[in-house]
């Protein structure tokens, strides 16, 4: 790894030898803009890992590069030991990589249940009863249109729909942005349940309190490069890192 991140692995549970997701020196462009400038990170099966950084640092672009939405112009991406680069978005999804984007992508004219069934895979371990058990609000609103839901309910629907697609890796882009604190607490509890069920999660989120409640490890990206990596306990203690790279601290 071409950053200080390699020195941050000082504590935490032993990691498996082979990561589920691996990015090595990944570059990506938007037109002439060189957005990702050598991103290297790993996510192991069963982990919840956050990708932190200021606005414009490259967080969303990293998720899109993994999902095949933005092509990687250099570097290596591997998932489950197989290369992802040059694969179409639907092929990446078929491998078990699911991205819940910031805009959620809910079909507003379809009911909640229709939105969920649209993503259902026959062999998925996640079926309607499983999603409704984690998200009881969705069961209550199952006949309502997607456009009739609150922002928090739409986020729950977006996550539930991704689960119906049988993800091995669930990528979430700022899932609690703009939501009321009581809804944030509810979604945090739901994500803990999903993680406990064995789903690997890569989370982009600005709310550090949410991140430290959920994560095993954290990466910080700045100007398209990973500049720091730490286990959660170490990250909680390191106010200097939070202030330097994120401009915030935890109260």
Secondary structure by P-SEA (a helix, b strand, c coil): ccccccccccccccccccccbbbcbbbbbccccccccbbbbccccccbbbbbbcccccaaaaaaaaaccccccbbbbbccccccccccaaaaaaaccccccccccccccccaaaaaaaaccccccccaaaaaaacaaaaaacccccccccaaaaaaaaaaaaaaacccbbbbccccccccaaaaaaaaaaaaaaaaabbbbbbbcccaaaaaacccbbbbbccccccccccaaaaaacaaaaaaccccccc
